[in-house]
Amino acid sequence: MADKKREDGPWDQKTSQKFEGKQLSEYYDPCQEAADRSLKCLHRNGGDRDMCSDYFQAYRDCKKQWVSAAFLVLSRIAERSSHHAFEFHAAEACMS
């Protein structure tokens, strides 16, 4: 059976700081631990996927929460960037 699921999901203060502080080209996946547990389960059970269904579900749940949270953060970053670009172009237009 899968380990106790994190109650707050993959997105917490620690993962938020890691995600927002990483370089754009850097990959970060807070669900890697759940993925590793799934693979260990498969190895332990000779590849029997039925024995590891709880682990797979925990990974899917984690990934779903993570993708939703990451999308929200990225859209906020993009919104701030486009707002700053607009301000820059508006100031540039006033100077001409």
N, C-alpha and C positions, 0 to 999 in steps of 0.2 A: 504494500500500500504506500502511496506517496506521503512524503513528509508533510507536516502541517503547513498549509498554505499561508503565505504572508497575508495578514489581515488587510493591510493598506495597499496591497498590490505592489507592482514593481516600481511605482513612482512615489518616492518619498524625498525628504530633504537631501539625503546623501546622493541619490541618483540624479536628482535635479541639478545639484552642484556639479557633478561629474559631467552630465550631458551638456549643460550650458557653458562649462569651462573648457570643453574639448575643442580641438581644431576642426574646421569644417570637413577636412578629408579623413579625420579619425573616426573609426567605427566604435560604437559603444552599445552593448546589449546587456541590460540588467537581467535578462532572462537566460543568460548563458548557464547559470547554475542549474536551472530547471532542465535545460537541454542536456547538460552533462549527466544529470540523474536519470534521464530517459535512456541515454546511451548505456549507462552502467547497468540499468535494469535489463535492457536487451541482452547485454553481454552475460549477465548473471543468469538469465533464463534461456540461454541458447537461441536467442532471436525470436522467442515466442512473444509476439506483439500483444496478444490477449492478456498476458501476465503484467503488462506495463501500461495498460490503458489509463490508469490514474495519473501516472507520470506524464503521459502524452497530453491528457486533459489539462493538467496543471501548467504545462508549457504553453498550450494554446491560450488558456486564460491569461497567463502572464503576458504573452505576446500581444494579445488583443488590447489589454489595458495599456501596455507600453506604446504601441503604435498610436493609439488615441491621444495619449498624453504628449508624445513626441510631436505629433502633428500640431497640437495646440501651441506648444512652445515655438515650433518653427514658424507657424503662421503669425505669431506675435512678433517674432524677430523680423520677419519679412515686412510686416506692417510698419514697424518702427523704422526699418531701413528705407522703405518707400516714402515715409513721412519726412525723414531727414533729406532724402534726395529732392523731394518737392520743395522743401524750405531752401535748399541750396540753389536750385534753379530759379526760384522766385526771387531770392536775393540777388542772384546774378542778373536777372532781367531788370531789376530796379537800378542796378549800377550802370546799365547801358544807356 
